[in-house]
Amino acid sequence: MCEEPEFGQSGIMDGPDSFWAKLGPAEKAAVVGISTVHNYEPNEFLVREGDPSRSVLVIRSGHVRVLTTDADGRPLLLALRTAGDILGEVATLVDGPRTATLQALDAVEVLTMRGQHFATLCQTEPKFAWVLLGILANRLRDGSFQGVVSGGSSKRRVALLLLELAVRYGRPSGTDVELTAPGTQDELASTLGISRETLARILRELRNSGVITTGRVHYTIHRMGELKRLAH
């Protein structure tokens, strides 16, 4: 078991539209009561695609890559998840193998619920089940990184990544969007399945065309419309 997570500190559980944020105090207490805490180092795998489903995870802090593989066995990005997001619920609900690989992008801490305890919550806590249903519906509607999975140019993949980061982490600043990337350029390039040199070249092209400006891990998006055009 674990102590109740602290809120508003170091990004722990603070995503305003996350699964955790939508739960009420009673549901949060129920999750905490049946969970254990696990920590993962950067690049460590939480679960692998095809593994048996035994648990459901809720991220306390850090960022997790959701990956699958193409026909050649290369990793392809499905989504990025962060504090407050739930992971592994689909495979557990259908009692099937893991449908994706989960890899820590940075230091990650999660609450881990055993599958049968998670199922009991779904059956006995109506608000818990309703929030979960909403999260699943939003993921189906948004499609997240399906464009990355289906391929496309390296520039398209970078544009999709920047759009996802802007939606999840962006802070409006006038007509611009400011964001801090959850990882270095090496890590982001690896996430997209491209080289660091390719990522650097594309970011330079976007800077030269006035779409973005960049710092070490800081990005300012000036032309969201152009970024969306490149992503389609």
N, C-alpha and C positions, 0 to 999 in steps of 0.2 A: 504493500500500500504506500501511498505518498501523501505528503502534506499538500494542502490546497495551494495552487500556483499563485504567485504574487503577480499583480497586474500593473502595467504601465512602467515596468522596469526592464531595460535592455531589450525591449520589443517582445517580451514574453506575453503570448496570447493576446496581442493587441490589435489584430486585424479587425477593423470595424465591420466587415462583411463576412467574416470567417464563421465557420461552424461553431466554434467556441463562443464567439461574441453573441450569437443568436440564442444560445441556451440560457435558461433562467437559472437562478441560484440553486434550486432543488436538483435540476438536471446536472449542473456542474458538480455538485456535491456527490451525486450518484456515480458520475464518471470517476472522480477522484477516489472514491471509496473502493472501486474495483480495479484500480490501475496500479502499475508499477512504473518507475521512471527508468528510462534507458538513455544513455549518451553515446553519440557516434562522432568519430573524428572526420575531418574533411576527406571526401572521396570514399569513405567507408560505405558499404552496401547495407541498407536496412533489411531489404528483402530482394529476392531475384525472381524475375519472370519465370513462371512454371513451378515455383515452390508450392508446397501445400499451404493452405490458408489456415493459420492458427490464431491470428490476433489482428486487432484494429488499432491504429496509431493516431494520436492527436499531437501535433507538433507544439511543444512549449516554446522553443526558440530555435533560430537557425532557418536554413533553406534547404529544401529537398528537390532533387531532380526526379521527374517521373519519366522513365525511358522504356523504349521497346527496341527491337532490332529489325533491320531490313532483311531482304532475302540473302544478302551476303554476310549477315551477322554483324553489321555495323550498328552502333547505338544511334537511335534517333530520339529526339526530345519530344515528349508529349505535353509536358507542363512543368511549371515551377510552383512549388507549394511552400508556404511560410507559416509563421506562428498562428495557431488557432485553427489550421486546416486539418481535416480528417483524411486518413489514408488507409487503404486496404479494406474498405467497407464492402465493396462490390463482391470481391472474391469470397469474402466471409459470408455474405448474405446468401450467395448461391452455392456455398460449400464446394467451390471449385479451386483450381490452382491460381496462383497470382497472375494477374493479367498484365503486369508491368513490373519493371525493376525500379526500386527506390534507392537513390544514392545521395548521401549528404554532400551538399555543395560547400558548406562550412561546418563549424561545430554545431551539432544538432542535439537537442534534448526532446524526448517524446514521452507522452503517457501511453502505456501499452495495456490494452484490454484483451483478455482472453476471448476467443470467438463466442463461446457459449454465454459468457457474461454480457457481451455486446448484444447478442440476440435477445437475451432476457430484457435488457433495457428497451430495445425496440418494441417488444411485446407488452411491456408494462408501463412505459412512460410515454404517453401520447405526444407531449411536446417534443421530446427527444426524437421520436419517429418523424414528426412533422418537419422539424428543422432538417433532419437528414434527407428527407424527400425533396425539400427545397434546394439543398445543395446539389443533389444528384440531377435535378431538373435543370438547374443553371449550368452545370457542366455539359450536359447534353446539348443545351441551347447554344452555348458559347462556342463549343468545339475546340477551345484553347488553341493548341499547337497542331491541329490536324494538317495545316498547310505544311508544316515542317516534316511531318511523317510522310506525306505524299511526295516529298522531294522539292524540286525547284532550285533556282539559282542560289548561290551563297548570299548574294545581296538580299534576296527575298527572305532568306532565313534570318539574316541580321535584322531586317526591318520588322519581321514578326516578333523577334525577341524584344526589340526596343519597344514595340507597341504593348506587349505583355507586361514588360517592366513598368511602362508608363501607367498602365491601368492599375497594377497592383501596388506600386510604390511611389507613383508620381505625386508631386506637390505643385498645384497651379501657381504660377507666378506671372500675373498679367496674362498675356497671350501665350506664354511659354509653359512648359512642364519641366520641373526639376526632379531629378531622381538620383539616388545612389545605388549603383549596381551591386547585387549580392554576390560578389566574386571578382577576381582579377580577370584581365583579358585572356590569360591562359585558360582559366576555368570556363569562361563564357564560350571561348572558341571550342573547347572540348565538348561542352554541352551541345553545341550546334553541329559537331562533327566536321569542323573545318580547322585549318591551321591558324595559329596566332597571326602569322603574316597576312593571311587572307582577311582575317577580321580587321587588322590594323589598316589594311588598304581600303576596305569598304568604309570604315569609320572616317578615314581621311577624305574619301570622295564625298561622303555626306557632309563633312565639315566644309569642304571647299564649295559645295553647292548651297550652303547656308541652312541645311536641314537641322543640323545639331552643332553644338560645341561640346567639347569633352575635357575632363580632367583625368586624374588617375583612376578613380572609380566614380566620378561625378559626371553626369550627362545632363545637358539642357536641350530639350527638343523645341525647336522654333517653328517647325512646319509639320504639324501632325498630319495634315492633308496629304502632303507629299509622301510621308512615311507610309500612310495607308495605301496610297497608290502603288508604291513599290512592293507592298506585302501581298498584293492581289495579282 
